[in-house]
Amino acid sequence: MNIEDLLKDSKKAKEVLEMVIDKKNKKLAEALISIVKNPYLTYSYACLINKPVKNEWEDIIAQEPNWAYFYARDVLHGPFLKGKNVISKSPEFSYRYALDILHGPFLKGEDAIAKDPFYSCHYAEDVLHKPFPKGENTIARNPFYSYYYALGMLKDRFIKGEKIIIRNLRYLPDYVDFLKKINKLNEFLKDYPKVKL
């Protein structure tokens, strides 16, 4: 099969590129990367054969948040400027980029992080080391993460999340115990007099 045949059959071209990367055939891999334009395979080439890749090939990697993050982590061992925009669209990879690559806030990714209660809580705890107000409305829609955020991050009442905690019999007793420990149970019961303990 020659290059012209591969140009006509993108699936076959992808298979051949995968094979030549595994065999570390740099010359053939480089001929195929611009044809196949696959973020994962371009990242694989960078890891296994030649790092970092050409500038225009970074554009290929920067099409998907996961491979942009892994390229920053595994190849560049630091920020990947071309990948920031795509990474910032993913809650998971925005959080991971902040934690593992920037070792601090990733402002561009905070809107995405704020859409996910898990990543909002962990971003507050692991990256910011303080509350993450932008994510609190999302956190407040989940009883577990509301409780977790109150206990682990705020170490105080999480008023925004209390209504969902009250409706969840699994977390309400734990939240009440937590409020007792911080001497806020009476304040809570005053706000929610119908809560049965």
N, C-alpha and C positions, 0 to 999 in steps of 0.2 A: 504494500500500500504506500503510495507516495503522498506528498503534501497536498497536491490538488484533490486527491480522494478525501483526505481528512478535512479539507475546507468544505466539502459537500456534506460531510457526515459529522456533525458536532458531537454526537454521542461517542462515536469511535475515536474522534480526536481527544476527547476527555479521557477515555480508557487508555489510549497510547501515552498521553501525558502522565497519567498516574503511574503507568508501568516504567517509563523512562526516569521519573523522579525516584521511584523505588530502586532502580538500578544506578542512580546517580549519574545519569548521562546528561551532563551539563549542556552540551551543544544542542542536542535534540530537544531537551526541555525548554531551552531558551527560544528555539524556533517555534515551539507550540504554545507557549504561555500567551503570547499576543493573539493567537488564534482562538484559544479556548476561553480565555478571560474568566477563569474560575477563581473566586477568592480563596477557597480552601487550598486548591492545588498551588496557587501562587505563594501562599503562606508556607505550604509544605516544602516547596522549592527553596524558599528562604531559610527554613530550618535545616534542611538536609544537604543542600548543595552550596548555596551562596547567600550570605547575609551581609548587609541588607540588600534588598533588590533595587533595580533601577527605579528611578523616580516615577515613570509612567506605570510601572507595575504596582507601585504602592497605591495608585488609583484603583486598581482592580481589588486589592485587599480591602481598601476603604469602602467597599460596597456593602459589607455586612458587619454588624457590630461585634459578633463573636470573634471573627478572624482579625478584625482590626485590633481588638483587645489583646488577643494572643500574639499578634505580631509585635505590639508594644511590649508585652511581657517577655516573650521568648526570644525575640530577635533584637529589638532595639534596647531592651532593658531600660526603658524610659518612655516618655511621652511620644505619641504618634500624632503629630499635628494634623496630617491629612485624614486621620481616622476619628478625630474628636467629634465631628458632626454626626456621623453614623452611630458611634458609640453612645452619644447623648440621647438617642431615641430609645434605648433599651434600659429599663430599670436595673436589670441584673448587671449588665456590663458597665453601666455608669457607676454603680456601686463598686464593682470590682476594680474599675479603672481608678477611682478615687482612692480606694484602700491599697491596692497593690502597686499602682504606677505613680500616682501623684503623692501618695501618703498624706493626703489632705483633701479638702473640699474640691469637688468637680462641679462648679457652678452651672456650667452648660448642661449637665446631666440631671440637675436637681428636679426639673419639671417631670422628667420620666420617673425618677426615683420616687417622687411624691405620689405617683399613681399606684404604688404597690405597698401594702402595709408591712410586709416582711422587710423589704429593702429600706423603707423609711425608718423603721425601728433600728435596723442594723447600721444604717448610715449615721443616724444620730449617735448610736452607741460606739461604733467602731471607728468612724471617721471624724465626726464633729466633736465627739465627747461632750455634747450638750444637746438640748432639745432641738428638734427639726420642725419648726412651726409649719413649714410648707407642706409637710406630709401628715400633719395631725388630722385633717379631715378624712383622709383615707384610712388612717389607723383607727379612727373613731367608728368606722363601719364594721370593725372586726372585734369580737369580744376578747379573743385571746391576745391579739396585739395591743388592744387598749389596756388590758391588765398588765401585759409585759412592759409596755411603755411607761405606765404609772410606776410600776415596781422598779424597773431597771434604770430608767432614764430620769424621770421626774422625781422619783422618790417622794411623791406627793400625789394628791388626787389628780386624776385625769378627767376633768369635768366633761370635756367633749365626748369622751367614750363611756361615760357612766350609764347612759340610757341603754346602750347595747349590752353592757355588762349585766345590768339588772335583769334583762330579758333572758340571760343565759345562766341556767342553774349550775353549770359546770364551773364558771369562773366567779360567780357572785360570792360564794362563801370564802374563797381565797382573797378576793378583793376586800371583803369585810374584815378578815383577819389582818390584812395589810393596813387598813384604815385604823384598826384598833392600835396597832404597833406605833403608828405615827400620830396618834391622838386626834384623828380627824373623823372618827365614826359618828360622833354627835352632830358634827357639821353636815355630814352626808345625810344622816337620818332627818335632819331638819329640812334639807332640800328635797328629800324623797320620803315623806312620812308614810307612804303606803307600802314601803318595802318591808316584807316579813322576814325576820332573821330566824 
